[in-house]
Amino acid sequence: MKVVFEKPYTFEKKEYTEIELTEMENLTAEDVFAAEAYARRKTGGGFGVAENSAPYLLHLAAAAAKLPIEFMEGLPVKDAARVKYAAMVFFQ
């Protein structure tokens, strides 16, 4: 599944217009554990339902796209929401 950005996004001197999340299918429970731990750190432990949590979903999306979480943390809010939604749809 591809997420197209509203406008080009530059990260570490490379411009991105989209990211591919097809690898969500190949993530493992270990990736889920890492995403949960990241979400706990970012929210102080109170992130509610993981499958609705932005830190959790963006962490999994970063893993699927083979990008560091810092990529997701710097996304403009509209594009971050697009990525979050795409990851959320994967779990439905």
C-alpha positions as CSV (number, residue, x, y, z in Angstrom):
1,M,0.0,0.0,0.0
2,K,1.4,3.3,-1.0
3,V,1.0,6.6,0.8
4,V,1.4,9.7,-1.3
5,F,2.4,12.9,0.4
6,E,0.6,16.2,-0.1
7,K,3.9,17.8,-1.1
8,P,7.5,16.6,-1.2
9,Y,9.1,15.9,2.1
10,T,12.9,16.1,2.6
11,F,14.6,13.8,5.1
12,E,18.3,13.5,5.4
13,K,18.8,15.4,2.2
14,K,16.6,13.0,0.2
15,E,13.2,14.1,-1.2
16,Y,10.2,11.8,-0.7
17,T,6.8,12.1,-2.5
18,E,5.5,8.8,-1.2
19,I,6.3,5.8,0.9
20,E,5.4,2.2,0.4
21,L,3.9,0.2,3.3
22,T,3.5,-3.2,1.5
23,E,6.0,-4.7,4.0
24,M,3.4,-4.3,6.8
25,E,2.5,-7.8,5.9
26,N,6.0,-9.0,6.8
27,L,6.3,-7.4,10.2
28,T,6.6,-9.6,13.2
29,A,5.5,-9.7,16.8
30,E,8.9,-8.3,17.7
31,D,8.1,-5.2,15.6
32,V,4.8,-4.9,17.5
33,F,6.7,-5.1,20.8
34,A,9.1,-2.3,19.7
35,A,6.2,-0.2,18.5
36,E,4.4,-0.6,21.9
37,A,7.5,0.3,23.8
38,Y,8.0,3.4,21.6
39,A,4.4,4.5,22.1
40,R,4.8,4.1,25.9
41,R,7.9,6.3,25.9
42,K,6.2,8.9,23.7
43,T,3.0,9.1,25.7
44,G,4.2,8.4,29.2
45,G,2.4,5.0,29.1
46,G,-1.1,6.2,28.4
47,F,-1.7,5.5,24.7
48,G,-5.0,3.7,24.9
49,V,-5.8,1.1,22.2
50,A,-2.5,0.5,20.4
51,E,-4.2,0.1,17.0
52,N,-5.5,3.7,17.3
53,S,-2.3,5.3,18.6
54,A,-0.3,7.6,16.3
55,P,3.1,6.7,17.9
56,Y,2.4,3.0,17.6
57,L,1.1,3.1,14.1
58,L,3.8,5.4,12.8
59,H,6.5,3.2,14.4
60,L,5.1,0.2,12.5
61,A,4.9,2.2,9.3
62,A,8.5,3.3,9.7
63,A,9.5,-0.4,10.1
64,A,7.5,-1.4,7.1
65,A,9.0,1.4,5.0
66,K,12.5,0.6,6.3
67,L,12.9,4.1,7.5
68,P,13.9,5.4,10.9
69,I,11.2,6.7,13.2
70,E,12.7,10.1,12.9
71,F,11.4,10.2,9.4
72,M,7.8,9.8,10.7
73,E,8.4,12.3,13.5
74,G,9.3,15.0,11.1
75,L,6.3,14.5,8.7
76,P,3.9,17.4,8.3
77,V,0.7,16.7,10.2
78,K,-1.5,15.9,7.2
79,D,1.0,13.4,5.8
80,A,1.5,11.9,9.3
81,A,-2.2,11.4,9.5
82,R,-2.3,9.8,6.1
83,V,0.4,7.3,7.1
84,K,-1.3,6.6,10.4
85,Y,-4.6,6.0,8.6
86,A,-3.0,3.6,6.1
87,A,-1.4,1.6,8.9
88,M,-4.7,1.6,10.9
89,V,-6.5,0.2,7.8
90,F,-4.0,-2.6,7.6
91,F,-5.2,-3.9,10.9
92,Q,-8.9,-3.9,10.0
